[in-house]
Every structure is written in C-alpha cells, then in structure tokens.
Amino acid sequence: MNIALIAHDKKKNDIVNFSKAYQVILSQHQLFATGTTGLRLQQEANLTVHRFQSGPLGGDQQIGSMITQNKMDLVLFFRDPLTAQPHEPDITALIRLCDVYAVPLATNMGTAEVLIKGLERGDFSWREIIKESE
C-alpha cells in the first residue's frame, strides 16, 4: 500500500511518535510525506520515506496528484485545527480528493490508529481490487 504522511507544524511530534509506535506496520508499505515531516520520519522513526515538497510549496498537491491517479491508498494528515494555515485551499483540495477517490483519510491520531489497525488486519484489500479494475 502507498501511504501519505502529512502533519502541520504543531502536529509533527504527534506523527513522529505515532510512526514510531507503528513502525513495524508502516515499514511494510511505501511511504510518502511532505518535506519536513518526511525528513523527521526518516531521522526519528527510522522509516524509508519518499519526500515531496513541503505543504506550502506544493507537497499537498503532489500527494493529491497521486490520489487522482489512484496511486495513494491511505492518507494520514495530522491537522492543526487551531492554527490558520496560509495554504488552506490546498489542504481543502487534498481532503476533497480523498473523498472523491474514496481514499481513507485520518486527520487525527485517534482515526489514524483505527486505520492503521485495519491495515494490519488486511481490511484494505478492496484498494487492490480498485487498482486491478483500471
């Protein structure tokens, strides 16, 4: 599975800690992340991550492009709902694309844990069926 990991500045520690806790599961998949988040995941969670640009510089849109090509299976986007983001339209567009293309999306640690446990159980087999039907 291809998994995107994104986090706003005030949520980067959370996604790093989450990724450390679930490193064994995440390491079995192809991981993609926006700039700084990806670097921290590589350095602190010991994960192999393909890094895109930072979110404000287009990283969200690069991940969105993968979603439109059915090349992203899961998005973990730890958002900071209490801080205004200068690239809010890009964030909204990414969330919209997840809805349009039926890509599971977690915007907080609680939902991310439910999805990662589902991934571990094999609950995402339907994503393979979608890919095969294209």
C-alpha positions as CSV (number, residue, x, y, z in Angstrom):
1,M,0.0,0.0,0.0
2,N,1.0,3.6,-0.6
3,I,0.6,5.7,2.5
4,A,0.9,9.5,2.7
5,L,2.0,11.1,6.0
6,I,1.5,14.8,6.5
7,A,1.5,17.0,9.6
8,H,1.1,20.6,10.3
9,D,4.0,22.1,12.4
10,K,2.3,21.7,15.8
11,K,1.4,18.1,15.0
12,K,4.8,16.9,13.7
13,N,5.8,15.5,17.1
14,D,2.5,13.6,17.1
15,I,3.0,12.0,13.7
16,V,6.6,11.1,14.5
17,N,5.5,9.4,17.8
18,F,2.7,7.7,16.1
19,S,5.0,6.4,13.4
20,K,7.5,5.1,15.9
21,A,4.7,3.2,17.7
22,Y,3.5,1.7,14.4
23,Q,7.0,1.5,12.7
24,V,6.7,-2.3,12.2
25,I,3.4,-1.9,10.2
26,L,4.4,1.3,8.3
27,S,7.8,-0.2,7.3
28,Q,5.9,-2.9,5.3
29,H,4.5,-0.2,2.9
30,Q,5.6,2.5,0.6
31,L,5.6,5.8,2.5
32,F,5.3,9.3,1.1
33,A,5.4,12.6,3.0
34,T,5.7,16.3,2.7
35,G,9.1,17.8,3.2
36,T,9.9,18.4,6.9
37,T,7.5,15.7,8.0
38,G,9.3,13.1,5.8
39,L,12.7,14.2,7.0
40,R,11.7,13.8,10.6
41,L,10.2,10.4,9.9
42,Q,13.4,9.2,8.3
43,Q,15.6,10.5,11.1
44,E,13.5,9.9,14.2
45,A,11.2,6.9,13.2
46,N,13.8,5.1,11.1
47,L,11.4,4.8,8.1
48,T,12.1,4.9,4.4
49,V,10.0,7.8,3.0
50,H,9.7,9.4,-0.4
51,R,9.7,13.1,0.4
52,F,7.8,15.7,-1.6
53,Q,8.0,19.4,-1.3
54,S,6.8,21.0,2.0
55,G,3.0,21.5,2.1
56,P,3.0,25.3,1.4
57,L,5.4,24.7,-1.5
58,G,3.2,22.2,-3.3
59,G,3.7,18.9,-1.4
60,D,0.0,18.6,-0.7
61,Q,-0.7,19.0,-4.4
62,Q,1.9,16.4,-5.3
63,I,0.2,13.9,-3.0
64,G,-3.2,15.0,-4.4
65,S,-1.9,14.1,-7.9
66,M,-1.1,10.6,-6.8
67,I,-4.6,10.3,-5.4
68,T,-6.1,11.3,-8.8
69,Q,-4.0,8.6,-10.4
70,N,-5.2,6.0,-7.9
71,K,-1.6,5.7,-6.6
72,M,-2.3,6.5,-3.0
73,D,-4.2,4.1,-0.7
74,L,-4.2,5.9,2.7
75,V,-3.6,9.4,3.9
76,L,-2.6,10.2,7.5
77,F,-2.8,14.0,7.8
78,F,-2.4,15.3,11.3
79,R,-4.0,18.7,11.0
80,D,-3.8,21.6,13.5
81,P,-7.3,22.9,13.6
82,L,-6.4,25.7,16.0
83,T,-3.8,27.5,13.8
84,A,-4.6,29.3,10.5
85,Q,-2.7,27.8,7.6
86,P,-1.6,30.0,4.7
87,H,-2.2,27.2,2.2
88,E,-5.7,26.2,3.5
89,P,-7.1,25.9,-0.1
90,D,-4.5,23.2,-0.8
91,I,-5.5,21.4,2.3
92,T,-9.1,21.6,1.5
93,A,-8.4,20.3,-2.0
94,L,-6.5,17.3,-0.7
95,I,-9.3,16.4,1.7
96,R,-11.8,16.7,-1.2
97,L,-9.7,14.5,-3.4
98,C,-9.7,11.8,-0.7
99,D,-13.5,11.9,-0.7
100,V,-13.8,11.9,-4.5
101,Y,-11.5,9.0,-4.9
102,A,-12.6,7.1,-1.8
103,V,-9.1,7.2,-0.2
104,P,-9.3,6.6,3.6
105,L,-8.1,9.7,5.4
106,A,-7.3,10.3,9.1
107,T,-6.9,13.9,10.3
108,N,-6.1,13.0,13.9
109,M,-4.3,10.3,15.9
110,G,-7.4,8.5,17.0
111,T,-8.7,7.9,13.5
112,A,-5.2,7.1,12.3
113,E,-4.9,4.3,14.9
114,V,-8.2,2.8,13.7
115,L,-7.0,2.9,10.1
116,I,-3.5,1.5,10.8
117,K,-5.0,-1.4,12.8
118,G,-7.3,-2.1,9.9
119,L,-4.3,-2.0,7.5
120,E,-2.6,-4.5,9.8
121,R,-5.7,-6.9,9.6
122,G,-5.9,-6.6,5.8
123,D,-9.0,-4.5,5.7
124,F,-7.7,-2.6,2.8
125,S,-7.8,-5.4,0.3
126,W,-10.6,-3.5,-1.6
127,R,-7.9,-1.0,-2.7
128,E,-6.2,-3.8,-4.7
129,I,-9.5,-4.6,-6.4
130,I,-9.9,-1.0,-7.4
131,K,-6.4,-0.9,-8.8
132,E,-6.9,-4.1,-10.8
133,S,-10.2,-2.8,-12.4
134,E,-8.4,0.1,-14.0
